[in-house]
Amino acid sequence: MANAWIKHLTAFRNSHKGMSLRDAMKGAKKTYKSAKKAVGKAVKAVTKKRRRRRKKGKKGTKKVKRKRRRRRR
């Protein structure tokens, strides 16, 4: 099973007979669009970045919390 680039290159070479492999690759490069680029652009347009909230720091250490509990009693 060939990948998309190889399929595109063979189709390009079949339509341009007599062209060397090097020149065919240069020519096919201009007309080829990879699936990753096409899908990536569509996904970026649809998805939205989410912002994460920072967690607030704890109020005091364990010792301070113990003292507060003792005062309440």
Secondary structure as GFF3:
##gff-version 3
##sequence-region A 1 73
A	DSSP	alpha_helix	4	15	.	.	.	ID=ss1
A	DSSP	alpha_helix	21	31	.	.	.	ID=ss2
A	DSSP	alpha_helix	35	46	.	.	.	ID=ss3
A	DSSP	alpha_helix	62	72	.	.	.	ID=ss4
###
